[in-house]
Amino acid sequence: MRLGADRVRVRVPATSANLGPGFDALGLALALHDDVEVRALGSPDVVVDVTGEGAGEVPDDERHLVVQALRAGLDHAGAPQSGLHLVCHNRIPHGRGLGSSAAAVVAGLAAARGLVAEPQALSDDVLLALATELEGHPDNAAPAILGGATLAWGGTGSVRAVPLDVHPDVAPVVVIPPTTLSTKAARGVLPPTVPHADAAQQAGRAALLVEALGRRPELLLDATVDTLHQEYRRSVMPHSLALVDALRSAGVAAVVSGAGPTVLALARRLEGGGTDADEAIAAAFGGAMGGWRVLPLAVAHGGVEIVAAANG
């Protein structure tokens, strides 16, 4: 297959995975986006310019995750490889459980779709399968591709995902700490087995969460009870779990976002503006934020988007 364009620009949202009990399955796209511009070069050079999050920290050559994913997409489509110039405008914080690596992978795969002459070769289903292969699990990749809330299942080579309804009163708020935590470290403290009673409770709460997200947001506090992963991670993110405890005690459906250490509040919109989490978050910090940031973020109902593709 030949290339149909030599320039493409894509936009991809942040995501929050798990949402409490939906470990490695549920995810939510958030209106905080990375923008990536790609130009195919006639030379074999690879140049990556990064502004915003990760600038000066991420690789600026073939090792860059967007480049690796783009190459995987071109290979899958049978398209020729080329030199590349990438300009990445990053807004998604790195290492904080907001899907920055999934965003990079999905951005690279979508860029490949925008470059090839037959974009249908890289359908959403193909993007999800390739992203899962690169990421290891689909919980962030699915909402990054499809937007909104998603439920993903299956393993490498057979992964699938479906969109879920999100009630208009659901108003996500993320509370981002100044510290980072790798997914590897967060997964490293999880036990190989859990008690049968915990697993049974988790299944019920995950099922309830689908109903609460879509139709009954007043049930979100009960629906976000987790027994599978958050408590085991307290040792590597004690401040995040302390904040989750404080918010839940105040009636706010708070969870660890993905592998953390960001905290996600699945708050409810108030008629006069703001959310039911605002006062509880303010009270938890007592006016001393200590480097934490509070970001109210709308649900991103659209997933990754090819903003423009053209020949130079």
C-alpha positions in Angstrom: 0.0 0.0 0.0 1.2 3.5 -0.8 1.1 6.6 1.3 -1.8 8.9 0.4 -0.6 11.9 2.3 2.7 13.2 3.7 1.3 15.3 6.5 -1.2 14.6 9.2 -2.4 16.2 12.4 -4.2 14.2 15.1 -5.8 15.0 18.5 -6.2 12.4 21.2 -7.9 12.7 24.7 -6.7 11.9 28.1 -8.3 8.8 29.7 -9.0 7.5 33.2 -9.1 3.7 33.5 -10.7 1.3 36.0 -13.1 3.9 37.5 -12.8 2.0 40.8 -14.1 -1.6 40.3 -13.7 -1.8 36.5 -10.1 -3.0 36.7 -8.5 -3.3 33.2 -11.9 -3.0 31.6 -13.7 0.3 32.1 -12.4 3.7 30.9 -13.4 7.2 30.4 -12.2 9.8 27.9 -11.5 13.3 29.3 -11.4 16.7 27.6 -7.7 17.2 27.9 -5.9 16.6 24.6 -2.5 16.0 23.1 -2.0 17.3 19.5 0.5 15.6 17.2 1.7 16.8 13.8 3.5 14.3 11.6 5.4 15.0 8.4 6.9 12.1 6.3 10.4 13.0 5.1 12.3 12.0 2.1 15.4 11.3 4.2 15.7 8.6 6.9 15.9 11.1 9.7 13.6 11.0 12.7 13.1 14.3 14.6 10.6 14.7 17.5 9.9 18.2 18.9 7.9 18.1 22.2 6.3 21.1 24.0 4.3 20.9 27.2 4.2 17.7 29.3 7.3 15.5 28.9 9.3 18.1 27.1 13.0 17.4 27.6 12.2 14.1 29.3 10.8 11.8 26.5 13.0 10.4 23.7 13.3 12.6 20.6 14.1 9.8 18.1 12.9 6.4 17.0 12.3 5.4 20.7 9.5 7.9 21.0 6.2 6.1 21.7 4.3 7.9 19.0 7.0 7.0 16.4 6.9 3.3 17.5 3.1 3.2 17.2 3.1 4.9 13.9 5.7 2.4 12.5 3.5 -0.5 13.8 0.5 1.0 12.1 2.3 1.5 8.8 3.6 -2.1 9.0 0.2 -3.5 9.6 -1.2 -1.6 6.6 1.7 -2.7 4.4 2.7 0.9 3.8 6.3 2.0 3.3 8.3 3.5 6.2 9.9 6.9 5.9 11.8 9.5 7.9 9.6 11.5 10.2 9.3 14.9 11.7 6.9 15.0 14.7 5.7 18.0 16.6 3.9 17.0 19.8 1.9 19.5 21.9 1.3 17.6 25.1 -1.2 18.5 27.7 -1.8 15.1 29.3 0.5 14.8 32.4 2.9 11.9 32.3 3.1 9.1 34.9 0.0 10.2 36.7 -2.7 7.7 35.6 -4.3 9.8 32.9 -3.5 7.6 29.9 -0.5 9.5 28.5 1.1 6.4 27.1 -2.1 5.2 25.6 -2.6 8.6 24.1 0.8 8.5 22.5 0.2 5.0 21.1 -3.3 5.9 19.7 -2.0 9.1 18.3 0.7 7.3 16.4 -1.7 4.6 15.1 -4.2 7.3 14.0 -1.4 9.2 12.3 -0.6 6.1 10.3 -4.3 5.9 9.3 -4.1 9.5 8.1 -1.0 8.9 6.0 -2.0 5.7 4.2 -3.9 5.7 1.0 -6.5 3.2 2.3 -7.4 4.3 5.9 -9.9 1.6 6.3 -7.0 -0.8 6.7 -6.6 0.8 10.1 -10.2 0.7 11.4 -11.0 1.4 15.0 -11.0 -2.3 15.7 -7.6 -2.7 14.2 -6.4 0.4 16.2 -7.7 -1.2 19.4 -6.0 -4.5 18.7 -2.6 -2.9 17.8 -2.8 -0.5 20.8 -3.6 -3.3 23.2 -0.6 -5.2 21.8 1.7 -2.2 22.5 0.1 -1.2 25.8 -0.7 -4.7 27.3 -4.3 -3.9 28.2 -7.1 -2.0 26.5 -8.7 0.0 29.3 -7.1 3.3 28.3 -6.8 2.7 24.6 -10.5 2.0 24.1 -11.8 5.4 25.3 -8.9 7.2 23.6 -10.1 5.7 20.3 -13.9 5.7 20.8 -14.4 8.6 23.2 -16.8 8.7 26.2 -17.0 5.7 28.5 -16.0 2.3 27.3 -16.0 -1.3 28.3 -13.2 -3.4 26.9 -12.6 -7.2 27.1 -10.5 -9.9 25.6 -6.8 -10.3 25.2 -4.1 -9.6 22.6 -5.5 -10.5 19.2 -9.1 -10.8 20.3 -9.8 -7.5 22.2 -13.1 -5.8 21.8 -14.8 -2.7 23.2 -18.2 -1.1 23.3 -19.2 2.5 24.2 -21.3 3.1 27.3 -23.7 5.9 28.1 -22.6 8.7 30.4 -25.4 10.7 32.2 -25.1 14.4 31.5 -25.0 15.1 35.2 -21.7 13.3 35.6 -18.9 15.9 35.9 -15.4 14.4 36.3 -12.9 16.3 38.4 -9.2 15.1 38.5 -6.9 16.0 41.3 -3.3 15.7 40.1 -0.4 15.3 42.5 3.1 16.7 41.9 4.6 13.3 42.0 4.6 10.6 39.4 4.2 6.8 39.6 4.9 4.2 36.9 2.3 1.7 35.9 4.9 -1.0 36.4 5.4 0.1 40.1 1.7 0.3 40.7 1.1 -3.1 39.3 4.1 -4.6 41.1 2.3 -4.3 44.5 -0.8 -6.2 43.4 -1.1 -9.8 44.8 -1.4 -12.8 42.4 -4.7 -13.8 44.0 -7.5 -12.1 45.9 -10.2 -13.5 48.2 -13.2 -15.0 46.5 -15.6 -12.7 48.4 -13.7 -9.6 47.2 -13.9 -10.8 43.6 -17.6 -11.5 43.9 -18.2 -8.0 45.4 -16.1 -6.4 42.6 -18.2 -8.0 39.9 -21.4 -6.6 41.4 -20.0 -3.1 41.8 -18.6 -3.1 38.2 -22.0 -4.0 36.9 -23.7 -1.4 39.0 -21.2 1.2 37.8 -22.4 0.8 34.2 -26.0 1.6 35.4 -24.8 4.5 37.6 -22.7 6.1 34.9 -25.4 6.0 32.3 -28.7 6.4 34.1 -28.4 6.6 37.9 -25.5 8.9 38.9 -26.9 9.1 42.5 -25.5 5.5 42.8 -22.0 6.4 41.8 -20.6 6.3 45.4 -21.8 2.7 45.9 -20.9 1.7 42.4 -17.2 2.8 42.8 -16.4 0.6 45.8 -13.2 -1.3 44.9 -11.7 -4.4 46.6 -9.4 -5.5 43.8 -6.5 -3.0 43.4 -6.7 0.3 45.2 -6.1 -0.8 48.8 -3.1 -2.9 47.7 -1.6 0.2 46.2 -1.8 2.4 49.3 1.9 1.8 50.1 3.0 3.4 46.8 0.5 6.3 46.8 -0.5 7.0 50.4 -1.5 10.6 49.9 -3.7 9.7 46.9 -5.5 7.0 48.9 -5.9 9.4 51.9 -7.6 11.9 49.5 -9.8 9.1 48.1 -10.8 8.2 51.7 -11.6 11.8 52.6 -13.7 12.5 49.6 -15.6 9.2 49.9 -16.3 10.0 53.5 -17.8 13.3 52.3 -20.1 11.4 49.9 -18.0 11.9 46.7 -17.5 9.0 44.3 -13.7 9.3 44.3 -11.3 6.6 42.9 -7.7 6.3 41.9 -7.4 7.2 38.2 -5.8 4.3 36.4 -2.6 3.2 38.0 -2.5 6.6 39.9 -1.5 8.7 41.6 -4.1 11.1 40.2 -7.5 10.9 42.0 -10.7 11.0 39.9 -13.9 12.3 41.4 -17.0 11.2 39.4 -18.8 14.2 40.7 -22.3 15.4 39.9 -23.1 18.7 38.3 -24.9 21.3 40.4 -27.7 23.5 39.1 -25.9 26.7 40.2 -22.6 25.6 38.7 -19.7 23.6 39.9 -20.0 20.1 41.3 -20.8 18.3 44.5 -17.1 17.5 44.9 -15.8 21.1 45.0 -16.3 21.8 48.7 -15.1 18.3 49.7 -11.9 18.8 47.7 -11.3 22.2 49.2 -11.9 20.9 52.7 -9.5 18.0 52.2 -6.6 20.4 51.4 -7.6 23.1 53.8 -6.2 25.8 51.5 -2.7 24.3 51.2 -2.6 22.4 47.9 1.1 21.5 48.2 1.6 21.3 44.4 -1.6 19.4 43.7 -3.8 20.6 40.8 -7.6 20.4 40.6 -9.0 20.2 37.0 -12.7 19.9 36.2 -12.7 18.1 32.9 -15.7 17.4 30.7 -16.2 13.9 29.3 -14.6 13.8 25.8 -17.4 12.2 23.8 -15.2 12.0 20.7 -12.1 9.9 20.6 -8.9 10.3 18.6 -9.5 12.6 15.7 -7.6 13.1 12.4 -7.7 16.9 12.3 -6.0 17.2 8.9 -4.2 15.1 6.4 -2.6 16.5 3.2 0.3 16.4 0.8 2.9 19.1 1.2 
